[in-house]
């Protein structure tokens, strides 16, 4: 593996010459644009000059805002000329008709400005479906309130809100076009639509999205993206759409697949819009996924130096699935074995990309451009062990939430002002029973409790639930007991159109108590937003005295006296839940692994006391540990 010292020595000569080189925007004469990115004649041109698109994926919503510019500088220093990124619909329209592109710390306008001021171009992937191993593939869960919903189709219940969203989005994007002196040189719409050609095969849907974008006044190159093996189906979807380019995704057999793509789409530029230098992890995997350096190098030689194709590294930095935004079963870390680690540290792949840039310049595939020096490595710190001191019972938590009183159950998505994330709890009261039945589907993880004592756990949903309750739990046969059915949304499916149409969380099925239907519920929804966590200050916390099995909210504090740095929380002997630091949801942990630590960026910490909450759904530990390194397996 390259050391930082080796790297600095290797590129000292290039850095010294870089002072007199043009910037990217100077070389491509952005102030005098006559043509944008054109994909004709086997090679891209930009403003009339040959252009090798050398790009990396950075998802601004997976990286805290304070690290956007430093990360862009790392990408620029590696020799990249462009940044490719998705825009998730569910972050930008969390409530129908309420558009929030420039709030919640995910300011799209500012990110585009940062890209341009970092002397890079932007390749934007607008969806509306993005996949990305992100909650519901980036779609807003409120779509599922419609029981007939058919996503990724011309079904009016989907296409009309998608149209309204894209129209609002392109009000921003059109102002940042290359033709207007901005950074955006291309836009991808939809994503891997033809990966399931037996389901997704309607060119009318693809044309509808194309028409929406064209009517917005957007003039730059439009493209679609599919697994390389499915390019033949992707091309059928865009056959009648003028100028749209089909691009491919791969990380093996590049030469063969790109030769095939060129035969299907002759006299047009080749672009690997997703070259995977690694892969994502799912809870329960035995190991953290890795992609060998020798294979990474071999495939790059085939892509760029044999096929003269453009390339985007998906991901260049994976970063983090904050909060509840992971796709189904995907772990919190989106490290991806990428050239930059989850917390922005350099890997051997990063330095190899520097080598690729040198070869591109030497073979005249890429102009020599002024590059910044490599930014310093992130500093990490071990803050040691912190004991857990206090807790709120599940009942105390619910006392802070206004319930919905109803005579039936509802899915999470059907409840007004519910974010569609986190948890839904069905509470009812009954005298002792022998059998509890949920007559239909319930998703995802289910915890059934009597007086806050767990009587059953269903880890990944069920079509029907029948449980026999131990009579010993009922001490008094004449008493009414409180029952809770707590359901956790573990993350909606982000791939597979048919499965995604059925991703409603919780249940709307009848609940039978010894065969008699229950018709008196209190329904609570909660996603541990900042307002809720702040409200817990108003209630008396209990002192922790022993280990406990069941849902509870725990609290402690990390005191920092000196240096604030990146750190990684290890939850020894904890089971499954979420960690919050200074009211920020750091994401899920799960004893199944492979991920063993949660990343805490330095800007989320402060000198003095740092408030830590843990919502544990199973057996709790007694302490947590702040390490100076991640453990991903």
C-alpha positions as CSV (number, residue, x, y, z in Angstrom):
1,X,0.0,0.0,0.0
2,X,1.2,3.5,-0.8
3,X,2.1,5.7,2.1
4,X,1.4,9.4,2.2
5,X,5.1,10.1,2.0
6,X,5.5,7.9,-1.1
7,X,2.6,9.6,-2.7
8,X,3.9,13.1,-2.1
9,X,7.3,12.2,-3.5
10,X,5.8,10.5,-6.5
11,X,3.8,13.6,-7.5
12,X,6.0,16.4,-6.4
13,X,7.2,17.0,-10.0
14,X,3.6,17.2,-11.3
15,X,2.6,19.5,-8.5
16,X,5.4,21.9,-9.2
17,X,4.5,22.0,-12.9
18,X,0.8,22.4,-12.0
19,X,1.2,26.0,-11.1
20,X,1.3,27.2,-14.7
21,X,-1.3,24.8,-16.0
22,X,-4.9,26.0,-16.8
23,X,-7.9,25.2,-14.6
24,X,-10.5,22.9,-16.0
25,X,-12.9,25.8,-16.6
26,X,-10.2,27.8,-18.4
27,X,-9.2,24.9,-20.6
28,X,-12.8,24.2,-21.7
29,X,-13.5,28.0,-22.0
30,X,-16.7,28.0,-19.9
31,X,-17.1,31.8,-20.5
32,X,-17.5,31.1,-24.3
33,X,-19.6,28.0,-24.6
34,X,-20.7,27.0,-28.1
35,X,-21.5,23.4,-27.4
36,X,-21.9,21.2,-24.3
37,X,-21.0,17.6,-23.8
38,X,-21.5,15.7,-27.1
39,X,-21.4,11.9,-27.4
40,X,-20.8,11.5,-31.1
41,X,-18.0,9.8,-33.0
42,X,-16.8,7.4,-30.4
43,X,-15.5,10.1,-28.0
44,X,-17.0,12.9,-25.9
45,X,-16.3,16.5,-26.8
46,X,-17.0,19.4,-24.5
47,X,-17.2,22.8,-26.0
48,X,-15.6,21.4,-29.1
49,X,-12.6,19.8,-27.4
50,X,-12.0,16.1,-26.8
51,X,-13.2,15.2,-23.3
52,X,-12.5,12.0,-21.3
53,X,-15.1,12.0,-18.5
54,X,-13.1,11.0,-15.4
55,X,-15.6,11.1,-12.6
56,X,-16.3,9.8,-9.1
57,X,-19.5,9.4,-7.2
58,X,-20.0,11.4,-4.0
59,X,-23.5,11.5,-2.5
60,X,-23.8,14.8,-0.8
61,X,-26.6,13.5,1.4
62,X,-24.3,10.8,2.8
63,X,-21.6,13.3,3.8
64,X,-22.0,16.0,6.3
65,X,-21.9,19.5,4.7
66,X,-18.7,20.6,6.4
67,X,-16.9,17.8,4.4
68,X,-18.2,18.6,1.0
69,X,-15.3,20.9,-0.1
70,X,-12.5,19.0,1.6
71,X,-13.7,15.8,-0.2
72,X,-14.1,17.6,-3.5
73,X,-10.5,18.7,-3.1
74,X,-9.4,15.1,-2.6
75,X,-11.2,14.1,-5.7
76,X,-9.7,16.9,-7.7
77,X,-6.2,16.0,-6.4
78,X,-6.7,12.5,-7.7
79,X,-7.1,13.8,-11.2
80,X,-10.9,13.6,-11.5
81,X,-12.6,16.2,-13.6
82,X,-16.3,15.5,-12.6
83,X,-18.5,14.5,-9.7
84,X,-21.5,12.2,-10.2
85,X,-24.3,12.2,-7.7
86,X,-27.9,11.2,-7.1
87,X,-30.6,13.5,-5.8
88,X,-33.1,11.6,-3.6
89,X,-36.7,12.6,-4.0
90,X,-37.6,11.4,-0.5
91,X,-35.2,14.0,1.1
92,X,-36.5,16.8,-1.0
93,X,-40.2,16.2,-0.8
94,X,-40.8,14.5,2.6
95,X,-44.4,15.7,2.6
96,X,-46.4,15.9,-0.7
97,X,-46.0,19.4,-2.2
98,X,-43.4,20.5,0.4
99,X,-40.1,20.9,-1.5
100,X,-36.9,21.3,0.6
101,X,-34.0,21.2,-1.8
102,X,-32.0,23.7,0.2
103,X,-32.7,22.7,3.8
104,X,-31.8,20.0,6.4
105,X,-28.1,20.5,5.7
106,X,-28.5,19.0,2.3
107,X,-28.4,22.2,0.3
108,X,-28.4,21.2,-3.3
109,X,-27.6,24.8,-4.6
110,X,-24.6,25.1,-2.3
111,X,-23.3,21.7,-3.3
112,X,-23.4,22.7,-7.0
113,X,-21.6,25.9,-6.1
114,X,-19.0,23.9,-4.2
115,X,-18.4,21.7,-7.2
116,X,-17.9,24.6,-9.5
117,X,-15.6,26.4,-7.1
118,X,-13.6,23.2,-6.8
119,X,-12.9,23.4,-10.6
120,X,-15.0,20.3,-11.3
121,X,-18.0,19.4,-13.5
122,X,-21.2,17.8,-12.3
123,X,-23.0,14.7,-13.7
124,X,-26.4,14.7,-12.0
125,X,-28.6,11.6,-11.6
126,X,-32.2,12.9,-11.0
127,X,-34.2,9.7,-10.8
128,X,-37.0,9.9,-9.8
129,X,-36.0,6.3,-8.8
130,X,-32.3,6.1,-7.9
131,X,-31.7,2.8,-6.1
132,X,-28.4,3.8,-4.4
133,X,-29.0,1.3,-1.5
134,X,-31.1,4.1,-0.1
135,X,-34.5,3.9,1.6
136,X,-37.1,3.0,-1.0
137,X,-34.7,3.7,-3.8
138,X,-35.0,7.5,-3.1
139,X,-38.8,7.5,-3.6
140,X,-41.0,9.1,-0.9
141,X,-42.8,6.6,1.1
142,X,-46.0,8.6,1.0
143,X,-46.5,7.3,-2.5
144,X,-47.5,4.0,-0.9
145,X,-50.6,5.6,0.7
146,X,-52.2,4.8,-2.7
147,X,-53.1,1.1,-2.4
148,X,-52.9,0.8,-6.2
149,X,-49.4,2.4,-6.5
150,X,-47.3,1.2,-9.4
151,X,-44.0,3.0,-9.2
152,X,-41.7,3.6,-12.2
153,X,-44.7,3.6,-14.6
154,X,-47.1,5.9,-16.4
155,X,-49.7,5.2,-13.6
156,X,-51.1,8.6,-12.8
157,X,-50.7,8.2,-9.1
158,X,-46.9,7.9,-9.7
159,X,-46.2,9.9,-12.8
160,X,-48.1,13.1,-11.8
161,X,-46.2,13.6,-8.4
162,X,-42.9,12.6,-10.2
163,X,-43.6,15.3,-12.8
164,X,-44.3,18.0,-10.2
165,X,-41.1,17.0,-8.4
166,X,-38.9,17.0,-11.5
167,X,-40.3,20.4,-12.6
168,X,-39.4,21.9,-9.2
169,X,-35.9,20.2,-9.3
170,X,-35.1,21.5,-12.8
171,X,-35.9,25.0,-11.7
172,X,-32.6,24.7,-9.9
173,X,-30.7,22.5,-12.3
174,X,-31.3,24.6,-15.4
175,X,-29.6,27.6,-13.8
176,X,-26.4,25.5,-13.3
177,X,-26.1,24.2,-16.9
178,X,-22.7,24.3,-18.6
179,X,-24.4,26.4,-21.4
180,X,-25.0,29.0,-18.7
181,X,-21.4,28.8,-17.3
182,X,-22.4,26.3,-14.6
183,X,-20.9,22.9,-13.7
184,X,-23.7,20.5,-15.0
185,X,-22.6,18.8,-18.2
186,X,-25.0,15.8,-18.2
187,X,-28.1,14.4,-16.5
188,X,-29.1,10.8,-16.1
189,X,-32.8,10.2,-15.7
190,X,-34.3,7.0,-14.1
191,X,-31.8,4.4,-13.1
192,X,-31.1,0.8,-14.3
193,X,-34.7,0.6,-15.6
194,X,-33.8,-2.2,-18.0
195,X,-32.2,-4.3,-15.2
196,X,-35.6,-6.0,-15.0
197,X,-36.7,-6.1,-18.6
198,X,-39.4,-8.6,-17.9
199,X,-41.1,-6.0,-15.6
200,X,-39.7,-2.6,-16.7
201,X,-40.3,-2.4,-20.4
202,X,-42.5,0.6,-21.1
203,X,-40.8,3.2,-23.4
204,X,-43.8,5.5,-22.8
205,X,-42.6,5.9,-19.2
206,X,-39.0,6.8,-20.2
207,X,-40.3,9.2,-22.9
208,X,-42.6,10.9,-20.3
209,X,-39.5,11.6,-18.1
210,X,-37.6,12.8,-21.1
211,X,-40.4,15.2,-22.1
212,X,-40.6,16.6,-18.6
213,X,-36.9,17.4,-18.6
214,X,-36.9,18.8,-22.2
215,X,-39.8,21.1,-21.4
216,X,-37.8,22.5,-18.4
217,X,-35.4,24.2,-20.8
218,X,-32.5,21.8,-19.9
219,X,-30.1,21.6,-22.8
220,X,-27.2,19.4,-21.7
221,X,-26.6,15.7,-22.5
222,X,-29.2,13.3,-21.2
223,X,-28.4,9.6,-20.6
224,X,-29.7,6.4,-19.1
225,X,-27.8,3.7,-17.2
226,X,-28.1,0.0,-17.0
227,X,-26.0,-3.1,-16.1
228,X,-23.8,-3.7,-19.1
229,X,-25.4,-7.1,-19.8
230,X,-28.8,-5.4,-20.2
231,X,-27.7,-2.5,-22.5
232,X,-29.6,-4.1,-25.4
233,X,-32.9,-3.6,-23.5
234,X,-31.9,-0.1,-22.4
235,X,-31.4,0.9,-26.0
236,X,-34.9,-0.2,-26.9
237,X,-36.3,2.2,-24.2
238,X,-34.5,5.2,-25.7
239,X,-34.7,4.4,-29.4
240,X,-37.0,7.2,-30.2
241,X,-35.4,9.8,-27.9
242,X,-33.1,12.2,-29.8
243,X,-29.6,12.4,-28.4
244,X,-30.0,10.2,-25.3
245,X,-27.0,8.1,-24.6
246,X,-27.1,4.6,-23.1
247,X,-24.3,4.1,-20.5
248,X,-23.3,0.9,-18.6
249,X,-22.4,-0.4,-15.1
250,X,-19.9,-3.1,-14.5
251,X,-16.8,-4.2,-12.6
252,X,-15.7,-7.3,-14.5
253,X,-15.4,-8.4,-18.2
254,X,-15.1,-4.7,-19.2
255,X,-13.4,-5.3,-22.6
256,X,-16.0,-7.8,-23.7
257,X,-19.0,-5.9,-22.4
258,X,-17.8,-2.5,-23.8
259,X,-17.1,-4.1,-27.2
260,X,-20.7,-5.4,-27.2
261,X,-22.0,-2.0,-26.1
262,X,-20.1,-0.3,-29.0
263,X,-21.6,-2.7,-31.5
264,X,-25.1,-1.9,-30.2
265,X,-24.5,1.8,-30.1
266,X,-21.9,2.6,-32.8
267,X,-20.4,6.0,-33.4
268,X,-21.2,7.2,-29.9
269,X,-19.0,7.7,-26.8
270,X,-18.7,4.9,-24.3
271,X,-19.3,5.7,-20.7
272,X,-19.1,3.4,-17.7
273,X,-21.3,5.4,-15.5
274,X,-20.8,3.0,-12.6
275,X,-17.5,1.2,-12.3
276,X,-17.8,-0.5,-8.9
277,X,-14.5,-0.5,-7.0
278,X,-16.2,-2.4,-4.2
279,X,-19.7,-3.2,-2.9
280,X,-22.0,-2.5,-0.1
281,X,-22.6,-4.7,3.0
282,X,-25.8,-6.1,4.4
283,X,-26.6,-7.0,8.0
284,X,-25.7,-10.6,8.5
285,X,-23.0,-10.7,5.9
286,X,-19.9,-12.7,7.1
287,X,-17.4,-10.1,5.8
288,X,-17.0,-6.6,4.6
289,X,-17.0,-6.6,0.8
290,X,-13.7,-5.9,-0.8
291,X,-12.6,-5.6,-4.4
292,X,-8.9,-6.5,-5.1
293,X,-6.5,-3.8,-6.3
294,X,-5.2,-6.0,-9.1
295,X,-8.7,-6.5,-10.5
296,X,-9.4,-2.8,-10.1
297,X,-6.3,-2.0,-12.1
298,X,-7.0,-4.6,-14.8
299,X,-10.6,-3.4,-15.4
300,X,-9.5,0.2,-15.6
301,X,-6.9,-0.6,-18.3
302,X,-9.6,-2.3,-20.3
303,X,-12.1,0.6,-19.8
304,X,-9.9,3.6,-20.5
305,X,-6.7,2.4,-22.2
306,X,-8.1,-0.3,-24.4
307,X,-11.7,0.9,-25.2
308,X,-11.0,4.6,-24.7
309,X,-14.2,4.8,-22.6
310,X,-15.0,7.4,-20.0
311,X,-15.5,6.2,-16.4
312,X,-17.1,7.1,-13.1
313,X,-16.0,5.3,-9.9
314,X,-19.2,4.3,-8.0
315,X,-18.3,5.0,-5.3
316,X,-15.3,7.3,-4.9
317,X,-16.3,7.9,-1.3
318,X,-19.3,5.9,0.0
319,X,-19.7,7.7,3.3
320,X,-22.7,6.9,5.6
321,X,-26.4,5.9,5.7
322,X,-27.4,8.3,8.4
323,X,-30.5,7.8,10.5
324,X,-33.1,5.5,9.0
325,X,-32.2,6.1,5.4
326,X,-30.5,2.8,4.6
327,X,-32.1,0.5,2.0
328,X,-33.5,-2.8,3.1
329,X,-30.9,-4.8,5.2
330,X,-28.1,-2.4,4.1
331,X,-25.7,-1.5,7.0
332,X,-25.1,2.0,8.2
333,X,-21.6,2.3,6.8
334,X,-21.5,2.8,3.0
335,X,-17.7,2.4,2.9
336,X,-18.0,0.4,-0.3
337,X,-14.2,-0.4,-0.3
338,X,-14.0,2.8,-2.2
339,X,-10.8,4.9,-3.0
340,X,-11.7,7.1,0.0
341,X,-12.9,5.3,3.1
342,X,-16.2,6.1,4.8
343,X,-14.4,8.8,6.8
344,X,-12.4,10.2,3.9
345,X,-9.0,8.4,4.4
346,X,-6.9,7.4,1.5
347,X,-6.5,3.9,0.2
348,X,-4.3,2.2,-2.4
349,X,-7.0,2.6,-5.0
350,X,-6.9,6.4,-4.5
351,X,-3.2,6.5,-5.3
352,X,-3.7,4.2,-8.2
353,X,-6.2,6.6,-9.6
354,X,-3.5,9.3,-9.5
355,X,-1.4,6.9,-11.6
356,X,-4.3,6.5,-14.1
357,X,-4.5,10.3,-14.4
358,X,-0.8,10.5,-15.2
359,X,-1.2,7.8,-17.9
360,X,-4.2,9.7,-19.3
361,X,-2.1,12.8,-19.7
362,X,0.9,11.0,-21.1
363,X,-1.3,9.2,-23.7
364,X,-3.1,12.5,-24.5
365,X,-6.4,11.2,-23.4
366,X,-6.7,14.0,-20.9
367,X,-5.2,17.5,-20.8
368,X,-2.8,18.4,-18.1
369,X,-4.8,20.5,-15.6
370,X,-3.9,22.5,-12.5
371,X,-4.4,20.2,-9.5
372,X,-4.4,21.0,-5.8
373,X,-2.0,19.3,-3.4
374,X,-3.5,16.4,-1.5
375,X,-5.4,17.4,1.6
376,X,-4.2,16.0,4.9
377,X,-5.5,12.8,6.3
378,X,-8.4,13.0,8.7
379,X,-7.4,12.9,12.4
380,X,-9.0,10.2,14.6
381,X,-9.1,9.8,18.3
382,X,-9.8,7.2,21.0
383,X,-11.9,8.8,23.7
384,X,-12.2,5.6,25.7
385,X,-15.1,3.9,27.4
386,X,-18.2,5.7,28.6
387,X,-20.7,4.0,31.0
388,X,-24.4,4.2,30.5
389,X,-26.1,5.9,33.4
390,X,-29.8,6.6,32.7
391,X,-32.8,5.3,30.8
392,X,-36.4,6.0,29.9
393,X,-38.8,3.1,29.9
394,X,-40.8,2.4,26.7
395,X,-43.9,3.7,28.4
396,X,-42.1,6.9,29.4
397,X,-41.1,7.4,25.8
398,X,-44.7,6.9,24.5
399,X,-45.9,9.5,27.1
400,X,-44.1,12.1,25.0
401,X,-46.0,11.2,21.8
402,X,-49.5,12.1,20.9
403,X,-51.2,8.9,19.8
404,X,-53.9,8.3,17.2
405,X,-57.0,6.7,18.7
406,X,-58.7,4.4,16.3
407,X,-60.8,1.2,16.0
408,X,-58.4,-0.4,13.4
409,X,-54.8,-0.7,12.5
410,X,-53.1,1.4,9.7
411,X,-49.9,1.1,7.8
412,X,-47.3,3.7,8.7
413,X,-47.6,5.3,5.3
414,X,-51.4,6.0,5.8
415,X,-50.9,8.1,8.9
416,X,-50.9,11.9,8.4
417,X,-47.6,13.7,9.2
418,X,-45.7,10.5,9.7
419,X,-42.2,10.5,8.2
420,X,-42.6,6.9,7.1
421,X,-39.3,6.2,9.0
422,X,-38.5,4.5,12.3
423,X,-41.2,2.9,14.2
424,X,-44.9,2.4,14.6
425,X,-46.5,1.0,17.8
426,X,-50.0,-0.5,18.2
427,X,-51.1,-0.3,21.8
428,X,-54.3,-1.9,23.2
429,X,-55.6,-3.1,26.5
430,X,-57.0,-6.6,27.3
431,X,-57.6,-9.0,30.1
432,X,-55.4,-12.1,30.0
433,X,-55.5,-14.1,26.7
434,X,-54.0,-17.3,25.5
435,X,-53.6,-16.5,21.8
436,X,-52.8,-13.4,19.8
437,X,-53.3,-13.5,16.0
438,X,-52.3,-10.9,13.4
439,X,-54.5,-12.0,10.5
440,X,-52.4,-10.7,7.6
441,X,-49.0,-9.2,6.6
442,X,-46.9,-7.2,9.0
443,X,-43.5,-5.6,8.2
444,X,-40.7,-5.5,9.2
445,X,-39.2,-6.4,12.7
446,X,-42.0,-7.0,15.2
447,X,-41.7,-7.0,19.0
448,X,-44.8,-8.0,20.9
449,X,-45.0,-7.0,24.5
450,X,-47.3,-7.3,27.6
451,X,-46.6,-4.7,30.2
452,X,-43.3,-3.9,28.4
453,X,-42.2,-7.5,28.7
454,X,-41.3,-9.1,25.4
455,X,-43.4,-12.2,24.6
456,X,-42.4,-12.6,20.9
457,X,-40.0,-11.2,18.3
458,X,-40.4,-11.6,14.6
459,X,-37.2,-10.5,12.9
460,X,-38.2,-9.8,9.3
461,X,-42.0,-9.6,9.1
462,X,-44.6,-12.3,8.5
463,X,-47.7,-13.0,6.3
464,X,-49.7,-14.1,9.4
465,X,-48.7,-14.2,13.1
466,X,-50.1,-16.7,15.7
467,X,-48.5,-16.7,19.1
468,X,-49.4,-18.5,22.3
469,X,-48.8,-16.3,25.4
470,X,-47.3,-17.8,28.5
471,X,-50.0,-17.6,31.2
472,X,-47.3,-16.9,33.8
473,X,-47.0,-13.3,32.5
474,X,-50.5,-12.5,33.8
475,X,-50.3,-12.3,37.5
476,X,-53.9,-11.2,38.1
477,X,-56.6,-12.9,35.9
478,X,-59.0,-10.0,36.6
479,X,-56.7,-7.2,35.6
480,X,-56.4,-5.4,32.3
481,X,-53.0,-5.6,30.7
482,X,-51.3,-3.2,28.2
483,X,-50.2,-4.9,25.0
484,X,-47.7,-3.3,22.5
485,X,-47.0,-4.4,19.0
486,X,-43.8,-2.4,18.1
487,X,-42.9,-2.5,14.4
488,X,-39.6,-1.2,13.1
489,X,-39.2,-0.1,9.4
490,X,-35.8,-1.7,8.8
491,X,-35.5,0.2,5.4
492,X,-37.6,-0.2,2.4
493,X,-36.4,-2.2,-0.6
494,X,-34.4,-0.1,-3.0
495,X,-34.4,-2.6,-5.9
496,X,-37.0,-4.7,-7.6
497,X,-40.1,-2.8,-8.8
498,X,-42.7,-5.4,-7.8
499,X,-41.3,-5.8,-4.3
500,X,-41.1,-2.0,-3.9
501,X,-44.8,-1.6,-4.7
502,X,-45.5,-3.7,-1.5
503,X,-43.2,-1.9,0.9
504,X,-45.8,-0.6,3.3
505,X,-44.6,-0.9,7.0
506,X,-46.6,-2.0,10.0
507,X,-50.0,-3.7,9.4
508,X,-53.5,-2.9,8.5
509,X,-54.7,-6.4,9.3
510,X,-57.1,-7.4,12.1
511,X,-55.6,-8.3,15.5
512,X,-57.5,-11.1,17.2
513,X,-57.4,-11.8,20.9
514,X,-58.5,-15.4,21.5
515,X,-60.3,-15.1,18.2
516,X,-62.1,-11.9,18.9
517,X,-61.2,-8.8,16.9
518,X,-59.7,-5.9,18.8
519,X,-61.2,-2.5,17.9
520,X,-59.6,-0.1,20.3
521,X,-56.1,1.1,19.5
522,X,-53.6,3.8,20.3
523,X,-51.2,4.1,17.4
524,X,-47.8,5.9,18.0
525,X,-45.3,6.7,15.3
526,X,-41.8,8.0,16.1
527,X,-38.5,8.5,14.2
528,X,-36.4,10.0,17.0
529,X,-36.3,13.4,15.3
530,X,-34.5,16.3,17.1
531,X,-37.7,17.7,18.5
532,X,-38.6,14.3,20.2
533,X,-35.1,13.8,21.6
534,X,-35.1,17.3,23.0
535,X,-38.4,16.7,24.6
536,X,-37.0,13.9,26.7
537,X,-35.3,16.6,28.9
538,X,-38.7,17.3,30.4
539,X,-39.2,13.9,31.9
540,X,-37.4,12.3,34.9
541,X,-34.8,9.7,33.7
542,X,-34.3,6.6,35.8
543,X,-31.0,5.4,37.1
544,X,-29.6,2.3,35.3
545,X,-28.9,-0.5,37.7
546,X,-28.8,-3.7,35.6
547,X,-29.0,-5.2,32.1
548,X,-32.4,-5.2,30.5
549,X,-34.1,-6.9,27.6
550,X,-36.6,-4.8,25.7
551,X,-37.1,-1.4,24.1
552,X,-35.6,1.5,26.1
553,X,-34.0,4.8,25.5
554,X,-30.6,5.2,27.2
555,X,-28.6,8.3,27.9
556,X,-25.0,9.2,28.8
557,X,-22.4,11.9,28.0
558,X,-19.0,12.0,26.4
559,X,-16.8,14.7,27.8
560,X,-14.1,16.1,25.5
561,X,-11.5,18.3,27.0
562,X,-8.9,18.8,24.2
563,X,-8.8,17.7,20.6
564,X,-12.0,17.1,18.6
565,X,-11.4,14.5,16.0
566,X,-13.1,11.7,14.1
567,X,-14.2,8.8,16.3
568,X,-15.9,5.4,16.0
569,X,-18.4,4.1,18.6
570,X,-18.3,0.4,19.4
571,X,-21.4,-0.9,21.2
572,X,-20.1,-4.0,23.1
573,X,-22.9,-6.4,24.2
574,X,-25.7,-4.3,22.7
575,X,-28.2,-6.0,20.3
576,X,-30.0,-3.8,17.8
577,X,-31.0,-0.2,17.7
578,X,-29.9,3.4,16.8
579,X,-27.2,5.7,18.2
580,X,-27.6,9.5,18.6
581,X,-24.9,12.0,19.3
582,X,-25.9,15.6,20.1
583,X,-29.4,14.8,18.8
584,X,-28.0,13.6,15.4
585,X,-29.1,10.1,14.3
586,X,-25.8,8.3,13.5
587,X,-27.6,5.3,12.2
588,X,-28.3,1.7,13.0
589,X,-26.2,-0.9,14.8
590,X,-26.9,-4.7,14.8
591,X,-25.0,-7.4,16.6
592,X,-25.2,-9.6,13.5
593,X,-22.5,-7.5,11.9
594,X,-20.3,-7.3,9.9
595,X,-20.2,-3.6,10.9
596,X,-19.0,-3.2,14.5
597,X,-18.6,0.5,14.9
598,X,-20.5,3.7,14.0
599,X,-18.7,6.6,12.5
600,X,-18.9,10.0,14.3
601,X,-17.6,13.0,12.2
602,X,-15.6,15.5,14.2
603,X,-17.9,18.5,13.3
604,X,-20.8,16.8,15.1
605,X,-18.8,16.9,18.4
606,X,-17.9,19.8,20.6
607,X,-15.6,20.5,23.6
608,X,-17.2,19.7,26.9
609,X,-20.3,17.5,27.2
610,X,-21.6,15.6,24.2
611,X,-25.0,14.1,24.7
612,X,-25.4,10.5,23.7
613,X,-28.7,8.6,23.3
614,X,-29.2,4.9,22.4
615,X,-32.5,3.3,21.5
616,X,-32.0,-0.4,22.1
617,X,-34.8,-2.8,21.1
618,X,-33.3,-5.9,22.6
619,X,-30.7,-6.6,25.4
620,X,-28.7,-3.6,26.5
621,X,-25.0,-3.2,27.3
622,X,-23.6,-1.3,30.1
623,X,-21.1,0.9,28.3
624,X,-19.9,2.1,24.8
625,X,-16.4,2.7,23.6
626,X,-15.1,5.5,21.4
627,X,-12.2,4.2,19.2
628,X,-9.7,5.8,16.8
629,X,-10.5,3.3,14.0
630,X,-13.5,1.7,12.3
631,X,-14.3,-2.0,12.6
632,X,-16.3,-3.0,9.5
633,X,-16.1,-6.8,10.0
